[in-house]
Amino acid sequence: MGWRAEQNGSELRVYEPGKDDGPAYMRFARLLGIWNAEGREIAELAISDIAPDGEGGLRMTGASELFEAEAAWTAVTDDECGGYDVKLRFVYKGSEPADFGLTFGCELIGPGRPDWMIPGAFYKENRFEKNLRRYPRYDYRGGNSDEMVSDYWSFRSDRAALPAVFAWNDEACGALCTDEMSELGLSGLGFKGNAEGTAIWLNFPYREEPVTFVGDPLPRPADIVSARFQPGQQVMLKLKVYAAGPDPHAYDPFVRRMYRQHAAEHDLNPWMGLEEAAELTAHGLYTWHYNKDQGILNETAAFDREFNNNVKGMGDRPHMHVGWVSGAPYAYALLAYGRKKDIGAYTEAGIAVLDKIAGGVSPSGIFWASWVEGKGWTAGWNPKSDWLQARTIAEATLFMTRALTFERERGAAHPDWEAAVASNLRFAASHQREDGNFGSYYNCQTGHVEEWDGAGGMLWIAALLEGATYFGENAFSESAVKAGAYYERFIRNEYIYGAPEDVHLTPTSEDAYNAVAAYVHLYEFDRNPLWLELASSAADWMMTFRWTYNLNFPRHSLLAQYDFRSRGADQASTSNQHLHNYGLFCVPEMLRLWTYTKDRYYLDRTRDHIACFLQFIAREDGDFNAYKGMVTERFYNTNCFQPKGMMLTLSHSWCIGLILYASQEAEAYAEALNLQPV
């Protein structure tokens, strides 16, 4: 990576390695912007001098009557991605205390309209115009901030899995990165792109503007925070600068670099090992979620059982999706654990739930999405009440197939399961478009594909391949291969969207999990190296949702008091900003991906995810106000839905079930994972 000083040392240009005279670069035209407590910029600290340090880096200085700053840029030479580590010293020379904030930023010069990434928090435009859920959206033309549409955004750093902001144009990628916390408090990230140009920045402390997203469709006012400076006060800020080519995957070397750094600085804190986690979650899933009368796994169970009794059980949710937030994956995990440990009650419960799901085939030939007490079978949480979503159904089919395989190996037959699974697989293959697209939403009565957009159907690939093995149907594997060619475009574009029912056509971590599972299975089917490349690329994108560092929670919050370590947790989505454990869904595929690629990064980051969610499994009644074996769905990492440091006090069947599933699947890799309770 190279740099060049321009205009008598008053401007710095940073280039992609090998492109030191190209038309695209990061342009640093000032040292700092300085703003007051109202958020209005009151001063701009110009660059007065730029000088090389003799080792590939530089020193930059600037001063005015009230402010003085010096930035030391150290070239990173021992890393495959390069870049600069910057230490910026700022001095306030005023005679009276004052409140203000600092902005460090640059323009990205070059042709083309910009794309963005704030890992875990913002991807490209982030929300299509047609999306039915409202959350921050970028529009080059501007927009109405009351509708959360704008050509610029600033966010708190704790919204990001890695506190970095990336920008792309047609010729280059540039990024700035800092720590969640600085000497001035919580930091911030921002960007702007319109006809006037493209810019990215870091704020100290944070600003959220033009509005603040708190999780619901109604935006809150901008949140502008400043710091109190005393006369003569000095501040040291640490940040990173990275430049690369325009490849949409250019973020990956830098994310890997920052992960290595953060892994050395932010420890894991698993409370237990895999065996204890499996034992506790099997108990929790059976005790608090299995509804024997209805043959379902209740989706939620309230931590507070007295409160739940007082409100006549309304704290529990006696509903069951067949996949995703309840259903087949977790019934299979309970069945498998019961068989292995010879616990008849668990085995019987798992079979009963799978029997229930097998009996819930809609008129279209695929599973109903959800069973609701008082209503029976329904279509789930979709844009329209008669639509069924592909991912939910494909996931149920996948795990019903795994249950069939598991049971057949033990001499047990389930013809009703077989008939239901075969019906679903034949539906997927027969409704597939010629280009390989399975569609995302189906009419529950007719089976008509109601919406083709998105990657919601991608998980049919894994289901069809496992189904092809179980039933000996070559047509299923042929359909899966055709789909692999179609869904490649989503991975290449680094924008996979459409997996969860409740966030219509939104980029989510769950889309990444499905892509990893699908393409690992494709590689295992025919050993085509293209599939392994795509699985790896999807895994890299997945890691942009995964925390590289431990959040600084408010001192008196529950998560701080229990010393919860967020390294390894995943952001649910750009719309649902909270930490969740759904990445456990693809633990076996991620571990196999590591064995195929020999890329230890995949092992390490999978270990982090498992270790993170070996925390907060209730070890006994009363542990963090829960009952033995309970697991929450949400850990709050920022000002979204609930205050930072809180935890949702509902146990979720999918959260328990995924720990139970992943704990069993990971046992074969226990030595490599080396998960030692602290």
C-alpha positions in Angstrom: 0.0 0.0 0.0 1.4 3.4 -1.0 0.9 7.0 -0.1 1.7 10.4 -1.7 1.6 13.9 -0.3 0.0 16.5 -2.6 -0.5 20.3 -2.6 2.5 21.3 -0.6 1.9 18.7 2.1 -1.7 19.7 2.8 -3.3 16.5 1.3 -2.6 12.8 1.6 -3.5 10.2 -0.9 -3.5 6.5 0.0 -3.5 3.9 -2.8 -4.1 0.2 -3.3 -0.8 -1.6 -3.4 0.8 -1.3 -6.8 -1.5 1.5 -7.9 0.3 4.5 -6.6 -0.5 6.7 -9.6 -4.0 5.3 -10.3 -7.2 7.3 -10.6 -8.7 5.8 -7.4 -7.4 6.5 -3.9 -8.3 7.6 -0.4 -8.0 11.3 0.0 -7.2 12.8 3.4 -7.7 16.6 3.0 -7.6 17.4 6.8 -6.4 16.0 10.0 -9.7 16.4 12.0 -13.1 17.9 11.9 -14.2 19.4 15.3 -17.8 19.8 16.3 -19.6 21.2 19.3 -22.2 19.7 21.6 -25.0 20.5 19.2 -23.2 18.5 16.5 -22.3 21.6 14.3 -18.8 21.6 12.9 -16.9 24.5 14.5 -13.4 24.0 13.2 -11.4 22.0 10.6 -7.9 21.2 11.6 -5.9 21.4 8.3 -2.8 19.4 7.5 0.2 21.6 7.8 2.9 19.0 7.1 3.4 15.4 5.9 6.8 13.8 6.2 7.9 10.2 5.7 9.1 8.2 8.7 11.7 6.3 6.8 10.0 2.9 7.2 7.1 3.2 4.7 4.9 5.3 7.0 4.5 9.0 7.7 3.9 11.7 10.2 1.2 14.3 9.7 0.7 17.5 11.8 -1.7 20.4 12.1 -2.4 23.2 14.5 -4.6 26.2 15.1 -5.2 28.7 17.9 -7.2 26.2 20.0 -6.2 22.8 18.7 -3.1 20.8 17.8 -2.7 17.3 16.4 -0.1 14.9 15.2 -0.8 11.6 13.5 1.8 8.8 13.2 1.1 6.4 10.4 2.9 3.1 10.8 3.0 0.9 7.7 1.9 -2.7 8.4 4.5 -4.8 6.7 4.0 -8.2 8.4 0.5 -8.8 7.2 -0.9 -10.0 3.9 -3.3 -7.1 3.6 -1.0 -4.3 4.6 -2.4 -0.9 5.6 -1.5 1.6 8.3 -1.9 1.8 12.0 -2.5 5.4 13.0 -1.9 7.0 16.4 -3.4 10.4 16.5 -2.5 12.7 19.4 -4.9 15.7 19.9 -4.4 18.7 22.3 -7.0 21.2 23.3 -5.3 24.6 23.9 -8.3 26.6 24.9 -8.4 28.5 28.3 -11.9 27.3 29.3 -13.5 23.8 29.4 -15.5 23.0 26.3 -17.6 20.2 24.9 -16.9 18.9 21.4 -16.2 15.8 19.3 -13.7 14.8 16.7 -14.1 13.3 13.2 -11.3 11.6 11.3 -12.2 10.7 7.7 -11.4 10.7 4.0 -12.9 10.7 0.6 -12.8 7.7 -1.7 -11.9 9.1 -5.1 -12.7 7.2 -8.3 -15.5 6.5 -10.7 -18.8 4.9 -10.0 -21.5 5.0 -7.3 -20.4 3.6 -3.9 -21.2 0.4 -2.0 -20.8 0.1 1.7 -20.2 -2.4 4.5 -20.2 -1.9 8.2 -19.8 -5.5 9.4 -23.0 -6.8 10.8 -24.8 -3.5 10.6 -24.9 -2.2 7.0 -24.5 -3.8 3.6 -24.7 -2.0 0.3 -28.0 -0.1 0.1 -29.0 -2.3 3.1 -32.7 -2.4 2.3 -34.5 -2.5 -1.0 -37.2 0.0 -1.8 -39.7 -2.8 -2.0 -38.7 -4.3 1.4 -41.7 -4.5 3.7 -39.7 -3.9 6.9 -38.4 -0.4 7.7 -34.8 0.1 8.9 -31.9 2.2 7.7 -31.5 2.4 3.9 -28.9 4.1 1.7 -30.0 6.0 -1.4 -27.5 7.9 -3.6 -30.2 10.4 -4.4 -30.9 11.3 -0.8 -34.3 10.4 0.7 -36.6 11.1 3.6 -34.9 10.4 6.9 -38.4 10.0 8.5 -38.6 6.9 6.4 -35.0 5.9 7.4 -33.7 6.7 3.9 -30.6 8.9 3.4 -27.4 9.4 1.4 -25.4 9.5 4.6 -25.4 7.5 7.9 -23.5 7.6 11.2 -23.8 4.8 13.8 -22.4 3.8 17.1 -19.5 1.4 16.9 -21.2 -1.2 19.1 -23.7 -1.9 16.3 -20.8 -3.4 14.3 -19.2 -6.9 14.6 -16.0 -5.2 13.7 -15.9 -1.3 14.2 -15.0 -0.6 10.6 -16.5 1.2 7.6 -15.7 0.0 4.1 -16.5 1.9 0.9 -16.2 0.7 -2.7 -16.3 2.4 -6.1 -15.6 1.0 -9.5 -11.8 1.1 -9.0 -11.0 0.8 -5.3 -12.0 -0.2 -1.8 -11.1 1.9 1.3 -11.7 1.3 5.0 -11.3 2.9 8.4 -11.4 1.0 11.6 -11.1 1.8 15.3 -11.9 0.3 18.7 -15.4 0.3 20.2 -14.2 2.4 23.0 -11.7 5.3 22.9 -10.5 7.8 25.5 -13.5 9.9 24.5 -16.0 7.1 25.1 -18.0 5.0 22.6 -16.7 5.6 19.1 -18.8 5.9 15.9 -18.7 5.1 12.1 -20.1 6.8 9.1 -20.3 7.3 5.4 -21.8 9.5 2.7 -22.2 9.0 -1.0 -23.9 11.3 -3.6 -23.2 13.3 -6.7 -20.8 15.4 -4.7 -18.5 12.5 -3.8 -18.0 9.5 -1.4 -16.7 9.8 2.1 -16.1 7.6 5.2 -15.3 8.6 8.7 -14.8 7.7 12.4 -16.4 9.8 15.1 -15.0 10.3 18.7 -17.4 10.0 20.5 -20.2 8.6 18.4 -23.0 10.3 16.5 -26.1 8.6 15.1 -27.7 10.5 12.3 -29.7 11.6 10.4 -31.9 9.5 12.7 -31.5 6.8 15.2 -32.7 3.2 14.6 -33.9 1.5 17.8 -35.5 -1.6 16.2 -39.0 -0.5 15.3 -40.3 1.3 12.1 -40.4 4.7 13.9 -37.0 6.5 13.8 -35.8 8.4 16.8 -34.0 11.8 16.6 -30.3 12.0 15.8 -28.2 11.1 18.8 -25.2 13.5 19.1 -22.7 12.9 21.9 -19.8 15.1 22.8 -16.9 14.9 25.3 -15.8 17.5 27.9 -12.3 18.8 27.3 -10.2 20.6 29.9 -7.6 23.2 29.0 -4.4 21.4 28.0 -6.1 18.0 27.8 -4.4 15.5 25.5 -6.2 12.6 23.8 -4.7 9.6 21.9 -6.9 7.9 19.3 -6.0 4.7 17.6 -7.3 3.7 14.2 -6.6 1.7 11.0 -6.5 2.7 7.4 -6.9 0.1 4.6 -6.9 0.4 0.8 -7.5 -2.4 -1.7 -8.9 -3.0 -5.2 -12.6 -3.0 -6.1 -13.2 -6.8 -5.6 -16.4 -7.0 -3.5 -14.5 -9.6 -1.4 -11.7 -7.1 -0.6 -12.9 -6.8 3.0 -11.8 -10.3 3.9 -8.0 -9.8 4.4 -8.6 -6.9 6.6 -11.3 -8.6 8.7 -8.9 -11.6 9.1 -6.1 -9.2 10.2 -8.4 -7.5 12.8 -9.6 -10.9 14.0 -6.1 -12.0 14.7 -5.4 -8.8 16.6 -8.6 -8.9 18.6 -8.3 -12.6 19.4 -5.0 -11.9 21.1 -6.6 -9.0 23.1 -10.2 -10.3 23.9 -10.4 -13.6 25.7 -13.2 -16.2 25.5 -15.1 -17.3 28.6 -17.0 -20.6 28.1 -18.8 -21.6 31.3 -18.7 -25.3 30.5 -17.7 -28.0 28.0 -19.7 -29.6 25.2 -20.9 -32.6 27.2 -22.3 -30.5 30.1 -23.9 -28.1 27.6 -25.6 -31.0 25.8 -26.9 -32.4 29.1 -28.3 -29.1 30.3 -29.9 -28.1 27.0 -31.5 -31.5 26.5 -33.0 -31.1 30.0 -34.1 -27.5 29.2 -35.6 -28.4 25.8 -37.6 -31.3 27.2 -38.6 -29.7 30.5 -39.6 -26.2 29.5 -40.5 -26.5 25.8 -41.8 -29.9 25.0 -45.6 -29.7 25.0 -46.7 -33.4 25.3 -50.4 -32.7 24.9 -49.9 -31.1 21.5 -46.8 -32.9 20.4 -44.9 -29.7 19.8 -41.9 -27.7 21.0 -43.2 -24.5 22.4 -41.3 -21.7 20.8 -40.8 -19.7 24.0 -40.8 -20.3 27.8 -40.7 -17.4 30.3 -37.8 -17.2 32.7 -40.2 -16.0 35.4 -42.5 -19.0 36.0 -44.5 -17.2 38.7 -45.2 -14.3 36.3 -46.1 -16.8 33.6 -48.6 -18.4 36.0 -50.0 -15.0 37.0 -50.7 -14.1 33.3 -52.2 -17.5 32.6 -49.3 -18.9 30.7 -49.1 -15.9 28.3 -45.3 -15.7 28.8 -45.0 -19.0 27.0 -45.7 -19.3 23.3 -47.5 -22.6 22.5 -46.7 -22.3 18.8 -44.2 -24.3 16.7 -42.6 -23.5 13.4 -41.6 -26.7 11.6 -38.1 -25.3 11.1 -36.2 -22.1 12.0 -37.5 -21.0 15.4 -38.7 -24.4 16.5 -39.5 -27.8 15.1 -37.6 -30.4 13.2 -33.9 -29.4 13.8 -34.4 -29.4 17.6 -36.6 -32.4 17.8 -33.9 -34.3 15.8 -31.2 -33.1 18.3 -33.3 -34.2 21.2 -34.1 -37.6 19.6 -30.4 -38.1 18.8 -29.3 -37.2 22.3 -32.0 -39.5 23.8 -30.9 -42.4 21.7 -27.2 -42.0 22.4 -27.8 -41.6 26.2 -30.6 -44.1 26.4 -33.1 -41.5 27.8 -36.4 -42.8 26.7 -38.4 -39.7 27.5 -36.2 -37.5 25.3 -36.4 -40.1 22.4 -40.1 -40.3 22.7 -40.5 -36.5 22.7 -38.3 -36.1 19.6 -40.3 -38.7 17.8 -43.6 -37.2 18.8 -42.6 -33.8 17.5 -41.4 -35.2 14.2 -44.6 -37.2 13.9 -46.6 -33.9 14.4 -44.6 -32.2 11.6 -44.9 -35.1 9.2 -48.7 -34.8 9.7 -48.6 -31.2 8.7 -48.3 -31.2 4.9 -50.2 -28.3 3.3 -52.4 -28.8 0.2 -49.5 -27.5 -1.9 -47.5 -30.6 -1.0 -45.0 -29.0 1.4 -45.1 -28.6 5.1 -47.2 -26.0 6.8 -44.8 -23.5 8.4 -46.3 -23.2 11.8 -48.7 -24.8 14.3 -50.5 -22.4 16.6 -52.6 -23.4 19.6 -56.3 -22.6 18.9 -55.6 -22.3 15.1 -53.8 -25.4 14.1 -51.5 -25.3 11.0 -50.7 -21.9 9.5 -48.4 -20.3 7.0 -46.1 -18.6 9.5 -44.8 -15.0 9.7 -44.8 -14.1 6.0 -45.8 -11.0 4.0 -49.1 -12.6 3.2 -51.1 -15.1 5.2 -51.3 -17.7 2.4 -47.6 -17.7 1.6 -45.1 -20.3 2.8 -41.4 -19.4 2.9 -38.9 -21.6 1.2 -36.1 -21.5 3.9 -38.4 -22.6 6.8 -39.7 -25.5 4.8 -36.4 -26.5 3.4 -34.8 -26.5 6.9 -37.6 -28.7 8.2 -37.2 -31.1 5.3 -33.4 -31.2 5.8 -33.6 -32.2 9.4 -36.5 -34.6 8.9 -34.2 -36.3 6.4 -31.4 -36.4 8.9 -33.7 -37.9 11.5 -34.8 -40.5 9.0 -31.1 -41.4 8.2 -30.3 -41.5 11.9 -33.2 -43.8 12.7 -32.7 -46.1 9.8 -29.1 -46.6 10.9 -30.6 -47.9 14.2 -33.2 -50.1 12.6 -36.2 -47.8 13.1 -38.6 -47.0 10.3 -40.9 -44.0 10.0 -43.0 -44.3 6.8 -45.0 -41.2 7.6 -41.8 -39.2 7.8 -40.6 -40.6 4.6 -43.8 -39.8 2.7 -43.8 -36.2 4.0 -40.1 -35.6 3.2 -40.5 -37.1 -0.3 -43.4 -34.8 -1.0 -41.4 -31.8 0.0 -38.4 -32.8 -2.0 -40.4 -33.5 -5.1 -42.2 -30.2 -4.8 -38.8 -28.3 -4.7 -37.4 -30.1 -7.7 -40.6 -29.8 -9.7 -41.1 -26.1 -9.0 -37.5 -25.1 -9.7 -37.1 -22.6 -12.5 -35.0 -23.6 -15.5 -32.2 -21.3 -14.3 -32.0 -23.1 -11.0 -34.0 -20.7 -8.8 -36.4 -22.4 -6.3 -38.3 -19.2 -5.5 -38.7 -17.8 -2.0 -42.4 -17.9 -1.3 -45.1 -20.4 -2.3 -48.9 -20.3 -2.2 -49.9 -22.7 0.6 -52.9 -24.0 -1.4 -51.7 -24.2 -5.0 -47.9 -24.3 -4.6 -47.6 -21.4 -7.1 -44.3 -19.5 -6.6 -45.4 -16.1 -5.4 -42.0 -14.4 -5.2 -38.8 -15.4 -7.0 -36.5 -12.7 -5.5 -33.9 -13.5 -2.8 -31.9 -16.5 -1.7 -34.6 -18.0 0.6 -34.7 -21.2 -1.4 -30.9 -21.8 -1.2 -31.2 -24.3 1.6 -33.2 -26.7 -0.6 -29.7 -27.6 -2.0 -28.7 -29.3 1.2 -32.1 -30.9 1.7 -32.1 -32.3 -1.8 -28.6 -33.7 -1.6 -29.3 -35.5 1.7 -32.6 -36.6 0.3 -30.9 -37.9 -2.8 -28.7 -40.1 -0.7 -31.6 -41.3 1.5 -34.0 -42.1 -1.3 -31.5 -42.9 -4.1 -33.1 -40.2 -6.3 -30.6 -38.8 -8.8 -33.2 -36.2 -9.9 -32.8 -34.5 -6.4 -29.0 -34.2 -6.7 -29.4 -32.9 -10.3 -31.8 -30.2 -9.0 -29.3 -29.2 -6.3 -26.4 -28.8 -8.7 -28.5 -26.6 -11.0 -29.4 -24.5 -8.0 -25.8 -24.2 -7.0 -25.1 -22.5 -10.3 -28.0 -20.1 -9.8 -27.3 -19.0 -6.2 -23.6 -18.4 -6.9 -24.5 -14.8 -8.0 -25.6 -13.9 -4.4 -22.3 -15.1 -3.0 -20.2 -13.3 -5.7 -22.2 -10.1 -5.0 -21.5 -10.4 -1.3 -25.1 -9.7 -0.6 -27.2 -12.8 0.4 -30.7 -12.1 1.5 -34.1 -13.6 2.1 -33.6 -16.4 4.7 -35.8 -15.4 7.7 -39.5 -15.2 7.5 -39.7 -12.1 9.7 -37.3 -9.8 7.8 -38.4 -9.7 4.2 -35.5 -9.7 1.7 -33.0 -8.5 4.2 -29.2 -9.4 4.3 -28.8 -11.6 7.4 -26.3 -13.9 9.1 -28.8 -16.7 8.5 -28.4 -16.3 4.8 -24.7 -16.9 5.2 -25.3 -20.0 7.3 -27.5 -21.5 4.6 -25.0 -20.7 1.9 -22.2 -22.4 3.8 -24.3 -25.5 4.4 -25.5 -25.6 0.8 -22.1 -25.3 -0.9 -20.2 -27.6 1.5 -22.8 -30.3 0.7 -22.4 -29.6 -3.1 -18.6 -30.0 -2.7 -19.1 -33.2 -0.9 -21.4 -34.5 -3.6 -19.1 -34.1 -6.6 -15.8 -32.5 -5.3 -16.1 -29.6 -7.8 -13.6 -27.0 -6.5 -16.0 -24.2 -7.5 -18.3 -25.3 -4.7 -15.5 -25.2 -2.2 -14.5 -21.7 -3.3 -18.1 -20.5 -2.9 -18.5 -22.2 0.5 -15.3 -20.4 1.6 -16.5 -17.1 0.3 -19.9 -17.5 2.0 -18.0 -18.3 5.2 -15.9 -15.2 4.9 -19.1 -13.1 4.5 -20.6 -14.9 7.5 -17.7 -13.8 9.6 -18.5 -10.1 8.9 -21.6 -10.7 11.2 -19.4 -12.4 13.9 -18.0 -10.3 16.7 -14.2 -10.1 16.7 -14.1 -8.4 20.1 -15.7 -8.2 23.6 -18.2 -5.4 24.0 -17.9 -2.9 26.8 -21.2 -3.3 28.6 -22.6 -0.8 31.1 -21.1 -1.5 34.5 -24.4 -2.4 36.2 -26.0 -4.3 33.4 -26.6 -8.0 33.7 -24.2 -8.9 30.9 -21.4 -6.9 32.5 -22.1 -8.4 35.9 -21.8 -11.9 34.5 -18.8 -10.9 32.4 -20.4 -12.0 29.1 -17.8 -12.1 26.4 -19.3 -11.2 23.0 -16.4 -12.4 20.9 -17.9 -15.1 18.6 -21.5 -13.9 18.9 -23.3 -13.1 15.6 -25.5 -10.1 14.7 -28.9 -11.5 13.7 -29.3 -9.0 10.8 -29.0 -5.4 9.9 -32.7 -5.1 10.8 -32.7 -7.3 13.9 -29.7 -5.9 15.7 -29.0 -8.2 18.6 -26.6 -11.0 19.3 -27.8 -14.6 18.6 -26.5 -18.2 18.3 -28.0 -19.3 15.0 -24.5 -19.8 13.6 -24.5 -23.1 15.5 -26.8 -24.4 12.7 -23.8 -24.8 10.4 -21.1 -25.9 12.9 -20.7 -29.3 11.3 -20.3 -27.8 7.8 -17.9 -25.1 9.1 -15.7 -27.8 10.7 -15.7 -29.9 7.6 -14.9 -26.7 5.5 -11.9 -26.3 7.8 -10.8 -29.9 7.1 -11.2 -29.4 3.3 -9.4 -26.0 3.0 -6.9 -26.4 5.9 -7.7 -22.8 6.6 -7.5 -22.5 10.4 -9.4 -19.3 10.4 -12.6 -21.3 9.9 -11.8 -23.5 12.9 -10.9 -20.6 15.1 -14.0 -18.6 14.4 -16.2 -21.6 14.7 -14.6 -22.3 18.1 -15.3 -18.7 19.1 -19.0 -19.0 18.2 -19.4 -22.3 20.2 -17.5 -20.8 23.1 -19.6 -17.7 23.2 -22.8 -19.7 23.6 -21.3 -22.0 26.2 -22.1 -19.0 28.3 -25.6 -18.3 29.7 -26.9 -21.8 29.7 -28.7 -21.9 33.0 -26.7 -24.3 35.2 -29.4 -24.6 37.9 -32.7 -23.0 38.8 -32.1 -19.4 39.6 -29.0 -19.0 37.4 -29.4 -15.4 35.9 -33.1 -15.6 37.0 -33.7 -18.5 34.6 -34.4 -22.2 35.2 -32.0 -25.1 34.6 -31.3 -25.6 30.9 -33.0 -22.3 29.7 -31.3 -20.2 27.0 -32.3 -16.7 25.8 -32.6 -15.6 22.2 -31.2 -12.1 22.5 -28.2 -10.4 24.0 -28.5 -6.6 23.5 -25.3 -5.1 22.1 -26.4 -1.6 21.4 -29.4 0.8 21.7 -31.7 -1.4 19.7 -34.9 -3.0 21.1 -33.5 -2.8 24.7 -30.7 -1.0 26.5 -27.2 -2.3 25.9 -26.2 -5.1 28.4 -29.7 -6.5 28.8 -30.9 -10.0 27.9 -34.3 -11.1 26.8 -35.9 -13.1 29.6 -37.5 -15.7 27.4 -36.1 -19.1 26.7 -36.3 -20.1 23.0 -36.5 -23.6 21.8 -34.3 -22.9 18.8 -31.6 -21.4 21.0 -31.6 -24.4 23.3 -31.9 -26.8 20.4 -29.0 -25.4 18.4 -26.7 -25.7 21.4 -27.8 -29.3 21.9 -27.3 -30.0 18.2 -23.9 -28.3 17.8 -22.6 -29.8 21.1 -23.2 -33.3 19.7 -21.9 -32.5 16.2 -18.7 -30.8 17.6 -17.7 -33.7 19.8 -15.8 -35.3 17.0 -13.7 -32.2 16.8 -13.3 -31.7 20.5 -9.5 -32.0 20.5 -9.1 -29.4 17.7 -11.6 -27.1 19.3 -9.9 -27.2 22.7 -12.9 -25.6 24.5 -11.8 -25.4 28.1 -14.2 -23.9 30.6 -12.7 -20.9 32.4 
